[in-house]
Amino acid sequence: MRVLITRPQGDAEILAERLRAAGHEVILAPLLNIMPLSGPELDLRAVAAVLLTSANGARALAKRTAARDVAVFAVGDVTARTARDLGFMNIASAGGDVADLIALVRRALPPCRLIHVAASVSAGDLAGELGKAGFSVERVVAYEARPVAVLPAAAAHVLGAGEVDVALFYSPRTGRVFVDLVRQAGLERKLAKVTAAALSDAVAATLQSLSWRRIVIAKEPTEAALLSAIGLNVGEAT
């Protein structure tokens, strides 16, 4: 299968390695560039836990503190694995999306002070929802996800040549960027034989305006479920 991955470069390469090992052809087309933001070392005194809603948040956290014993609550298994690979030792994974992370925090902790290491644009109202339950959440903007200005050349080439079977989408923002750039490149009509695979209903909604072969949606907001929805059972990352 020929798979177009729209994730940022670092995350895309991890998945690409697994797909290639399973015999699939992979085209990397990162639509967001991750830019770390400089800032002082995080003051984790009196902080019960750090919340991470992406693997990029884990990477940003590692650059802003030398502490590795802080409690980390991760939105999903990929984020948790990234934090673990960076040396963090006390990690809990919600195994889903922001709503699952909120539920996990509420089950695991009494109302307390938390830090959310986030991008300049974040999905969901993590601080607001936890605030209703008595938590105090400080949002630390530690990186930006900047959209690319044009469709990556590799993506434009394979889409134009009809050489893509499935395109993977992980966030509503990426979906919106893709729609804009495909139209800018005049490639809308080249999607008739391409399946779009969306991590959630919200992601799928951003893709509806294009004429895909079909849009499939993961049964749950995890990479494993996304791959399973299109028959790409390549196992978990190691």
Helices and strands as residue ranges (DSSP letters): E 2-5, H 9-21, E 25-28, E 32-36, E 49-52, H 55-64, E 71-74, H 77-85, E 90-93, H 98-108, E 113-119, H 126-132, E 136-147, H 153-160, E 166-169, H 172-184, G 188-191, E 195-198, H 201-207, E 214-217, H 223-229
